[in-house]
Structures are given as structure tokens and as C-alpha cells.
Amino acid sequence: MQPQSILTVPLLVGTDGEQKMSKSYGNYIGVSESPNEMFGKAMSHSRFAHVTYWSLLTGATRREVELVERRLAEGEYHPAEAKRDLATRLVTLYHSADEAAGARAHFDRVFKEKDQPAEIPEAAIPPGAVQNGLIWCSASDRPGIGVVEWRARRLIEQGGVRLDGVVLQDPGPSSIRRRCTGRCSRWQAEVPAAGLT
């Protein structure tokens, strides 16, 4: 048998800090995502994966990674600031420094200062979508309204879903239910029809 070469690489843990990074687990940072989305996902990673992300994702030298690790351990570098710097570096790597600065400002405005984003996508509720006091949305035929379950739950848990200015709190089955019909996923959010304008 001829000798074989083996290459081993460290496993990249996803933003949840538990499983490998994977699109199917919903714990990934996509290289083709928008600067704001990439920045936000980078900010959501577990603190346990922080040094690994600096090492594997940013192109940082070993010396830079060791410096980040040492400063974090000694308390010189606040973990939130280290995450912001990591996210800025990632967005700069895949987009540009200007877009990274814009994504950082957007993140700070929305999540630190609790202000509204500069641009909020809107989607009209289609006729017939309100049935028995529930809103039914299909991801396949109403882009902009339909979302996958994990993302909808995450948005509600993080306080990112509002109806008439009131934050929805409960991401459980009472707020969102999934119904599949063939290949089409439909979502129903329990929202009183009277609350819609």
C-alpha cells in the first residue's frame, strides 16, 4: 500500500457554540450575506468560540490571535468589543471597510441604542391571509413575509417582532405554528385580526 497524506483541520463551531457550523443547523455565517446580516451573525456567536473564530475566520496572524486571547483573559479587552472588532474584520474581508463601518453603526443603533433600523423592509399582508384571527404567510408565494421556523422563533425571542409597536414575547406554539402542504411551508402567527390595519 502506498503512503497516504492526511490533512486535519480544526472543526469550526457554529454561532450556537455547540454544533459544527452548518447551514442546516442555522448556525452559520454566510460569506455572500449582506454586511448587516454577516455582522449580526458574527455578533451572535458564543463567547466560547471567540478565539477560534479569530484564528480560523479572520486571517489574523498567530501573534494577533494570541494577543486577543491574552487581552480577553486579563480583562483588558471587553468581550463585546472583541466581538464587534471580529465582526468588523469579517465584513471587511468579504465586503469592504466602509460597509463594515456601516454594518457596525447599524448594529449599534438597533441593538445597543434600541433604535429602529434606518430601513425596515415592509410586506403587505395578502387578501385572505387573515383567517379566524390568524395571519397565514407562505414563504414560497409571499417573499418578505414567510420565514423559516428557527429564524421566526429567534426574532421573537430577541424582541425583534412588533405588532403596532408592541413587542411579541412568546415564540412558542401559541405564537407561531407550522403547517406544511407539499413543499410549501405556511406560517400562522396568532395575531388578532382587529389589531391589523
Protein Blocks (a to p, Z undefined) as FASTA:
>chain_A
ZZdddddddddddfkomaccdfklopaccfkbcfklmmmmmmmpcfklmmmmmmmmnopa
fklmmmmmmmmmnopacfklmmmmmmmmmmmmmmcfklmmmmmmmmmmmmmnopacfbdc
dddddehkagghiacddfklmghjaccfklmmmmmmnopaceehiacfblcfklpccdde
hjbccddddddfklpZZ
